[in-house]
Amino acid sequence: MNQIYVDQGLQQLLGRLITPSFKYRLFINNLTPNRGTVLGDMTPATFTGSDPIIVAAGDFSIGTTVGHVGTRIAPPIAFTNGSGGDTSAYGYYVTDADDTNLLFAARFDAAPVTKADGESFIVIPIIGDFSQLAA
């Protein structure tokens, strides 16, 4: 039996599933996240400007449903390279507020992405019911 979510119900559910806050970080190892990825697989970026960025539940203010796939989006966040030179990252990952659970991760489409000193890695916080798209 398949459980079916109507579009409005999907948006309500996504809004309720958002934890009080998420911690976004960049990872610098050559990893392609999959359903078996665990927190220990990630090598966090440590350059100046790569501190975790907290995105609160209330920041996810945009909700859309297209083709019965629902998402919630927060404003873009920036990890500004303050290392004094070029630095690279392969993607980002998200943990709960206590850093005990890996919630989700994404590899940049053009990984690794290199930024010069003063440039930023931009991440758009998004959650949704599209995990079926992952390998």
N, C-alpha and C positions, 0 to 999 in steps of 0.2 A: 504494500500500500504506500503510495506517495503522499507526502504532506504538501499541500498547496498553499502558498501565500498569495493573497490578493495584493495588488500593488500598494494600496494604502496601509495594509497590515504589515507589509515588508518594511516600509519606512518607519512605522511605529516600533517594530521589533529592533531594527538597526539602532534607532535612537536609544532604546533601553539597554542594548548590549554594550554600549560604550562605557568603559570603566571611568572612574573619576579623572584619571589622566593616563596618558601614554608617554613613554620616554623614547624619543627617536635618536638614533646614533648612526654614524657611518661605519661601514666595515671596509677593511683594506686588504683582506685576503681574497684570492681568486676563487670565489665560491659562487655556485649557482644554487640558490636556496630551492629546496623541494620539501615535500611533506615529511621527510625524515630528518630535516635539519633541526639541530638543537642549539641552545644558547652557547654552549661551549665551542661550537663550530665557528663562531664569529670572532674575528680579530678586530676589536674596536679601534677606530682612529684615535690618535693621541696628540695630534698637532694642535697648536694654539688656535682656538676657534671651533674645535670639534667636540666641546663638552655636550653632554646630552641636552636635547631641547624638549621641554615638557609641553605637550599639547593637551589642554584640558577638554573634558567632555563637551563643555559649552562652546568650544571653538568650532566644533563640527556642526555648522549652522546651515550648510547647503545640503539638501537631500533631493536626489533624483531617482527615478525609476524609468529605465528605457528597456524595452523588450523583456520586461519582467525581471531585470537584473537591477537591484537597488544599491545605491551608494550614498555615503555621507562624506562631505568634504570640508576641510578646514583651510584657512588661508595658508599660502606657501610659507615654509620656514627656510632659513638660510644658515648653512655652516660656512662661515667665512674663514678662509685660509689665512692664518696669521703666523705661518711657520717661517717666513722670511725667504721662502723659495717655492718651487713647484712641489705639489703633493697630489697623490692619486687616491681614489676610492673606487670600490667596485659596486657599492650599493648602500642600502640602509636597512636597519632592522629596528624593531619596536618591541619594547618590554613593558611589563606592568610597572606600576609606581615603585615596587619593591625590588625590581631587577631580578625577580625569581623565575619569571616565565617569559619565554620568547613567544610573542603573539603573532607576528608576521614579519616577513623580510622581502626585499626586492633587490634584484640586480639591475643596475643602470643599463639601459638599452645599448649604449656604446661603451660598456665597461672594458678597461678601466677609464675613468674620467679624470683628467688631470687639470688642476686649477693653479694658476700663478698666485703668488702672494697677493692678498687683498681681494681675490676673486672668491665667489661663493658657490658652493654646491647647493642647488635649490631642490627641495623636496616638497611635494604637495601631499599633505596628509589625507589619506582616503581609506575608508573601510567599506566593505560591501559583501555581497553574497556571491562573489565571483571566484571562489576558491576552486570551483570545478574546472577553471581554465588552467590551473597549475598542473604541471606534469607529475 
